[in-house]
Amino acid sequence: MEARATDLADGDGHLQVQVRPMAPGDEAALRELLAVVAAELGSALGARMLWRPWFLLLLGCGFALLAASSHSLLLPLLVLALLLAVGRPALAHVWALYSHQNMSLGLGAPGTTDIRFWVAEDTDGNVVGMVGLSGIGKSGDGELELRSLAVSQEHRGHGVGRALCQAVLAFAHGYPGCRLVVLDTHMLHRPAQRLFSSLGFHPGPACLQPTLSGFLADLPVTRYCYALTGNNTEAHSPANEEGLS
């Protein structure tokens, strides 16, 4: 089943966006958009990790060892300042790479049939947003997963993320055997979580990812579920949305 392109204008009529299925030639623009969004996430995650207890304990132990060995506070302070100056951008870069790899999973991969992407483009043909849906063609639990929601900074708050999600939900409503649309998100995506709630998604309990990255960042992940019956996705304002997932 192919989703049709839809048009969207904000409340003032200043922003006009078309949402359509991803087409050949979109990949480069989508990867560029994801790189910007991943850099935002990387910066936020890097800053968060600097205040994790394990990181502060590591810095404290290193400072104490340097102070004891050098019999001076100047050297440990200089080393600590250097570590903070270099450590934050380094952590941000690592997390940005991880986020970009995760969000671009299946994008442009040859032979991939279980993931589809939709794009939002403005009147000049510039890609300003995207979203993916995975689990297509797989049998079993009747779930599809919304993923890789991203909207450029200057286009947030105008309903672009909402229109992308509605395109995914419209596809899911017509997809045989689909009962639920699910997505995973964390506390750095608060504006996106408000968008998902307004669309009819319901959050489950938050839990840490059972991975090293989940432990280091201490970011509980919440699974949101959208049942394909009895939900209204139209009667909500797009204000305060943030296009990150």
N, C-alpha and C positions, 0 to 999 in steps of 0.2 A: 504494500500500500504506500503510495506516495503522498506526502503532504503538499498542499497547495501553498503558493506564496500568499502572504497576507500583508496588508498595509497598516501602519500605525502612525498616528500623529499625537503629540502631547496636547495637554489641555489648552495651550495658547496657540496651537497650530504652527509653532515655529520649527518643530522637529518632525520630519517625515522619514519613516524607516520601513523598509520592506523585509519581512522575514520569509526565508525560502530555504529549501533543502540545499545542502552544500553541493557545489558544482565543481567540475574540473577547473583548476586554476585558482581555487580559493585557498589552497593549502598554505602557500607562502604568507598570505595576509593573516590567516588564522594562527600560524606559528608565531608571527610577530606580535599579535595581540596577546597570545598566551605568555610570551616572554615578558611583556610589560606587567601582566597580572601576577605572574610567578615572582617577578622582582619585588612587587609590593608585598606579597606573602612572605618572601624570604626576609625582607627587612623587618617585618613585624615579628616573625618567628625568631630571627636573630636577636632582636631586642629583648624578647621574652626569655630566651635562654640565658641571657646575661644575669638574670635575677633568679634563676633556679638555684635551690639550696646546694645541689651538688657542684654547680659551677662556682658559687661563692666560697664553698668549702675548699675547692681546688685552688682558687686564688689565695685564700687565707693561708693554706698550708705552704704554698709556694713563697708567699711573702715572708712567713715565719722562717722558713729554711734559708732564704737569701739574707734576711736580717741577721740570723745567727751566724752564718758563715762569713759575712762581710763585715760584721761589727759596725754597720752603718745603716741608716734608714734611707739615705739618698739613693743608693743603687736599687734596693727593692721597690722604692716608689717609682723610679724611672722604668724599671722592668714592668711593673704593674700598669703604668700609663701606656707603655708600648703594647702590652698584651690587650688592653682594652681598645686601643686605637686600631689595632690590626684584627683583633678577634671578632668584633662586631661585624665588619664588612665581610670577613671570611665566613662566619656563620651564616650571614645573610645570603652569600653567594651559594653556599652548599645547599641551603634550604630552597633557594630559587631554582637550582638545577633539579632538585628532587620534585618540587611542585610542578615544574614545567614537564618533566618526564611523565609524571602521573596524569596530568591534565591532557597531555597530547597522546595518551595511549590510544592506539588504533587510528590516529590521524594520518592518512596517506599510506597506511601499511598495506602492501599488496595482498590481495586475497581475503582481507577482512570483511566479513559480511554481517557480524553480529553487533556492530556499532554504526549508528548513523549520526550525522551532524546537521544542524541547522545554523544558518548565519543570518545576521541582521545587517543590512547595508543602507546607507543614507542615499539621498537623491543624486549624489555624485558618484555612486557606485563604490564607496569606501566601506569596507567591512568594519562595523563598530561593535559587533557582539557575536557570540556563538554559544551553542549548547549541544551536548551529545546525549545519546540514549543507547545504552548497551543491553545485551541480553536478547537481542532480536534473533529469532530463529532457533533459540534454545528451548528445549522442552523441559517440563518439570513443574516448578513452583508457581508459574504464572506471574513472575515479577519482571519488570523492566527497571533499569537503573538510570536516573537522570544524573549526568555528570558533566564536568568541564564547562559550567556556566561562567561566562566571562563577558564583561561589557567594558568598553574603554572609559577612562575616567570622565571625560567631558560629556559622555552620553548617559551617565548614571542619573537616576532620579527622574527619568522621562518615560518610564514604562517599557524600556527596551528589554530588560531582563524578564519582565512579566510577559511580554509578547513571545519571547523565546520559549519560556516555560509553557505557555498556553499552546504553542505549536507542538511541543512534545506531548502534552496531555491529550490534544486532539488526535494525534497519531495513536497514542496508547488506547484511547477509547475505541478506535476502530480496529485494533490489533487482536486477532483471534486468540482467545485463551488468556489474555492478560487480566489479572485481578488487581494488581498493585503496581504503582510506580514508587520506587524508593530512592533515597539519596542519603549520602553521609556528609555531615558538615561538622565544624567545630566552632569554638567561641570566637575566633577571629572573624567569623562570617556572620556576626550579629545582624547587620542590615539584610543580608540574604535570607537569614532565618525568618525575619519578619515577613519578607516577601513570600517565602514558602508557606508560612502559617496562613497568610491572607488568601493564598490560593487553595487552601483546603488540605495541606499536608499536616500530619499529626506527628509530633516528636515522641520518640521512645526514650528510655533511660540513657544517660550519657555514660560512656565507659572508655577507658584508655585503650588505645590500640596495642595489641600484644606484640609490639615490635620495639626495637632499640630506639627508633626515632620517636615513637609514641611516649616512651619512658623519658627520654632526654628533654623533650619539649613540654611534657606534662599537659597535653591538649586532649581532654576527653572528647570523643567523637559521638555525635548524636545521629541516629538514623531516623529520618522522616519518612512517613508512609502516606501515600495518597490512594485511597480506595476508589475504584472506578465507578462507584454508584453513590448518588446522593450528595455530590459536591458541586458547589457553584464557584466557578473560577473567574467570573466576570465583574461581580459587583464590589470591587475593592479599588482603593486609590493606589496608584503606583508610587506615591511619594515615599522618600527615604529608602529606596531600594538600592542595593549594592550588588553588582554583577560578579560575584566570586563564589565557586563551589569546588 
